[in-house]
């Protein structure tokens, strides 16, 4: 039981890291998704390359590049900051792809109706398309968030004191090497299953306000 | 930092590491995907206890981070008398994760096969097993191919987790070169590009596979 309580100490860090990275991704994904749709030649190519590179390199490698690679030149990068930046950057790429999917799910009629009312492209995007894209993107974003919650465990490798970090510590200290890891697994399963339920409920509510 | 001089000297070590990464990924997929298929068939079982059990296993497998599964097999199991090498533990752990995830992908594929075909097979007097073997699995598998390639890319990336169990794969090699030359940034960036050199073309392949398969639907 003591072991379980010690492992629980890592939960706020895991959740904080996930929320911070997801926040960066949710914001950073917007310009990236818009650039990807841009009709100006170079811009969409740059956006696509950025997304592919961010998603193509494993999260743990990004954390190492930032913490060990850049950290030698920038000593203010502590493990937590590096982990938030690394996972945040990766989230930008994934969220951009999710928004892109959302954008293409909005029917053309919405754009046309906005234009017919004399609205500019910019304001159609901000007031009509944007809010609907967010609603449509919720399920994909939520399953990404659940994945990110689990992926945040890689931050343990650069010394962020989250769930796996405590589990490792307990496994080395106590006579029971296996138990702490099972408890860590249990904590993750307990966190992800309610998230999945909550998402389904939220999605059903938000979808009522999307034009078909 | 002199990339032109550094990178060629890093390459042999990193390429050896890449070889190990690819090997772990391929072995995990080779063991994990058939496992996933068994779970997918089990999840469609008519017996409720079997179905509940399998879905429970899959949910737990998908809910646990691959890193934790890896640590259970490498650091945890020796305590109960079963010691795996770092290679063995990595392959078993990633294969278990693969089985859990691909079972959901394959279940989606199997469900995409029209019910009418199953009924038609029944009407022709085919047994349930033959229907599964000759009608449902070949078609369901084909539908699942793009998602399976996508998942294979993720598993290849996940082999970098084996760094934590001291397997000499790409990231471990890069890190150890970094710690001897103090050129962390340069060698880690090169390692990152080597991962991307495999994953980025593979994700194009997924897109093409999706388009190609969509033609027949």
Interface residues (C-beta under 8 A of the other chain):
Chain A: X52 X53 X55 X56 X57 X58 X59 X60 X61 X62 X64 X65 X68 X69 X70 X71 X72 X73 X150 X151 X153 X154 X156 X157 X164 X167 X168 X171 X176 X177 X178 X179 X181 X182 X184 X185 X188 X189 X192 X193
Chain B: X59 X60 X63 X64 X65 X66 X67 X68 X69 X71 X72 X75 X76 X77 X78 X79 X80 X157 X158 X160 X161 X163 X164 X171 X174 X175 X178 X182 X184 X185 X186 X188 X189 X191 X192 X193 X195 X196 X199 X200 X203
